[in-house]
Amino acid sequence: MSASNDANSPAWISESENFCSNRSCGLHENVLKLLEKAQNVNNFDRDICKIMAETMNELAVHFPVTMNDGHVKMLTGYRVQHNNALGPFKGGLRFHPMVDIDEIRALATMMTWKTAIVNIPFGGAKGGIQIDPADFNPKELERIARRFTFALGNNIGDAAEKYKVEWRTAAQIVALYRLEMVYKERGIFP
């Protein structure tokens, strides 16, 4: 049974399903509609809501990766840092063939809200690479994670930034992502 048909579900769940099923606008726009609804229902400070509606940093990178057979493949990745007012950025790295900046922006925004609602001292961030991980072997996925991190340059955050494993992203890939950040901080370029 879907949440919208469950008599015990809060009304906002069915309303959020309606927002998210609206294909005429992007995922981030739907997230902003939820913020507006929450502001109206709870009388949140409008200035705070203006701040929460915007991301702090967004980056799209195109980077080369050498595949096992020797050819070079150009890939696209995104990193969005939404807000770090409560603490270091926290967010995962998503591998999916349909990932785009709008999705990553929306997920970073929602991560900020999730950590704030449960009073965890982190801000929201998210990363994504446009690939299907099933199309790559473990060594290629390692190179992809490392090249993406390198392509982000100094725009990735500091050692305090937290990452989590996403659906379809193996834990070892997130570990490599983190390791590459430490290497960059120390000036090591393997």
N, C-alpha and C positions, 0 to 999 in steps of 0.2 A: 504494500500500500504506500502510495506517495505521501509526503508530508502534507501536501495541500488537501488531501482527502481525509486526513486524520483529524477527528474532532478535538483531540487533545493537543494538537500542535498550535504554537502561537501564530497569530495572524500574520506576523511579519515573514514567516517561512513561506507561506503560500504567495505572499506579495513578492518576495525575493525570487521565487521560481518564475513568476510572471515577468519580472524585470529581465531575468537571465534568458528567458525564452524569446525575448524581443530581438529578432535578427536584424532589425533596421539600425541598431547601434552597437558599438563595440562593448566588450566585456568591461573595460574600465569605465565607460559611460554608465553602464548598469550599476557598477559599484558606487559611483558617485550619486546615483539616484537613491541607493540605499542610505548613503550618508545624509542626503537631504531629508529623507524620510525620518531617520533617527533624530536629526536635528529638530524637526518639527514636532515629533512626538515627545522628546525629552527636553526641549528647550535648551539645547546645547548652545554655548557661546558661538555666535556667527563668525567671529574672527578666528576662533580655533578651528571651526569647520573649513574656513577658507584655507588655512594652513594645511589641514589634513587632506584637502582635495588635491594638493599638488605634490609632485615628487621632488626630492632634493636633487637627484642626479639620475640621468639616463644615458646609456651608452650602447650603441650598436657597433659591432666590430665584424669585419670580414677578414678571415685569416686562412693561410694555407696549412695543409696537413699532408705529409707524405704517407701514402698508404703502403701496405706491405709489398705490393707488386711494383712499387717505385713511382707510380704516378702521383701527381699532386692534386688534391681536391680542395677547392675553396669552400669554406663553410661560413655561416653567419650565426652570430651569437649576440645576446643582449644581457645587460646587467642594469637593474634599476634599484636605487637606494631611495626608499620612500621618506622615512623620517627616523632620526636617531635621538629624539628629545629625551627618551627614557633610558637610553643605553646604546651599546654597539648594535650595528645592523645585524639582523638575523634573517636568513632565508636560504632556500635550497637552490640547487642547480638542476634544471629540468632538461631532459633530452626528449624531444618530440619533433616529428617532421612538420607539424603545423604551428609550432610556437612562433609568436610574433611579439613585437614591442608592446602592443596593447594588452595582450595576455600577461606578460611579465610585469607591466605597470600595475595591472589590477591585482595580481597575486602579491606583489610587494606591498601595495596599499592594505590589502586584507591581513597581511602578516603584522603590520603595525597595529592594526586594530586588535588582532587576536592576542598579541602580547600585552597590550594595554588593558584589555578587558579582564585578564586574569592576573594583572599586576606583576608581570615578569619584566625585569629591567632590560628589555631589548627593543630596538627599533625594527622596522620592516625592510626587507630587501628580497630580491629574487634574481636568479640568472637562468638563462635558457639558451640552448643550442638547437638549431633546426636540423636534427638528424633523427633517424630511427636507429636506436642502439642495436637492434637485431641485425642490422645490415653491416655491422663492424665487429671485428674480433677484439679480444681484450687488449692486445698491444695497440691497435688502432684507437680504441677508446681512450687508452692512457695518453697517447699523443694528442688526441683531440682535446682532452681536459687540460693538458699542460699548455698547448698552444693557445687555447681560449684564455686561460689565466694570464699568459704572457701578453696576449693581444690587449687585454684590459689595462695593462701598464699600471700606473699608480692610481687608477680610478677604481680599484677594487675594495679599498678599505684597509684597515690595519689588522694586526694579529688578533685583536679582540673580536673581529667580525665572526659571527657564528654561521655555520652551514649545517644543513640537514640533508638526509638522503630523500630523494624524491622517487615517486613511482617511476619505474623504468630506468632509474639511475643507480647503478651498483654502488655500494658503500665505498669500495676501493677507488672509484672515480672521485667521490667527494674528498676522500683522503688525499688523493693526488692533487686536487684543486687546492686544498689547504697547504700541502707540502710546497707546491709551487709558490704560494704567497710567502711562505717563510723564506724560501730561497731568494725571492725578489727583495725582501726586507734586508737580507744579509749580503746582497750583492753577488749571489752565487747563480751562475747561469749554466746548468747542466746541458 
